[in-house]
Amino acid sequence: MDFLIKNGNVYDGAAHRFEKRDIALVKGRIAEPDPSYNYRLVVDAGGCIVAPGLIDYHVHCFQHGDEIAVSPEATSFCCGITTLVDGGSCGAGGYELFRRTAMSTSSVRILSYLLAASGGQSNDRYPENLDPRYFDEDKIVELFARYRSELVGLKTRISKNIIDPSIAEASLARTVEIAEKAETRVIVHVTDCSMPLDKLAGMLRPGDVICHIYQNRSENTCLDADGKVLDGLWAARKRGVLFDASNGRGNYDLNTCRAALAQGFVPDVISSDMNYSGSFLQPLHSLPRVLSKYLDFGMSLEQVLDAAVTRPAELIGRPELASMAVGTPADVAIFELRKKPVSYFDVNGNTFDGTQVLVPMMTFKDGECMYCQADFA
């Protein structure tokens, strides 16, 4: 099915540009509009944002293989999301099953981190074993070599309830060492961190990612005792270390985030950390709801879309997914930026009143209509 989308405010993330124009979706690709073409549907996107499909850089979508996972389809297309990156549900021991089931059968494009612990992140009752003595370096490196196009990072979690502070540094150093051999980046979960964040950031390489950067569940947060962003984090950013908001349900604090953003410490990536405990419910809800919050925090629409499309596309090695140029994949989402009161809260009891929300109206994946709001088109 081919479509013509007219009158939209089109955002091309690769070009970092808004432009009022029409676009066509023909045979799974973005095309120039053709007045003589018989389109299946002409969509009037007047007053709406037409953007590349969102890329949620951190979710848990190994449904039935991970107790915290959600259905990829149910939580993506209705949110304007066309690409997911699973946030390390599987380690080397379970990845083949994940790719042969959830990944291969989903209509959503799914890529993945690999957890450094072979057993994966299977449930919330007991954590994975991140003792570096048990990391299976050979198998990890082999999997990255075999599945270079779909494995996009090596994940670890440096949290007190997961790894004892006495071996946290050794575990992280070993993860970085294996990632170097696997020629991939490291993604580090830092909620309730087992070591100071500036020290942790100093161990990472350019292109590595710290996720849940605005958490506030221990003394090791992104802020110092005076509420200032740690000097070591600014230095890490200058070296090329990246920061993902990755809100989640319990991995985020409103006040910490607002304080950091007020100092200019904005996220490179905004992902949802979607999981069963927060799906469509506050304080997580959905990626569009999370993005709306950052608009009210003062980030521009361009900054927010870059954090949810352009930078993730670069990180997964598929920059074409952020482009709206002719010939690129027809992954497209239409949003209405609706002005209305929106309330937010976090697990720490902080609240915030927003003024606007991004409402997904229509989603196309490879040129196919995957979702349409009941009163749109």
Summary of the structure (lengths in Angstrom):
residues: 377
radius of gyration: 20.2
end to end distance: 14.9
largest distance: 69.0
contacts: 1396
relative contact order: 0.17
helix: 26%
strand: 29%
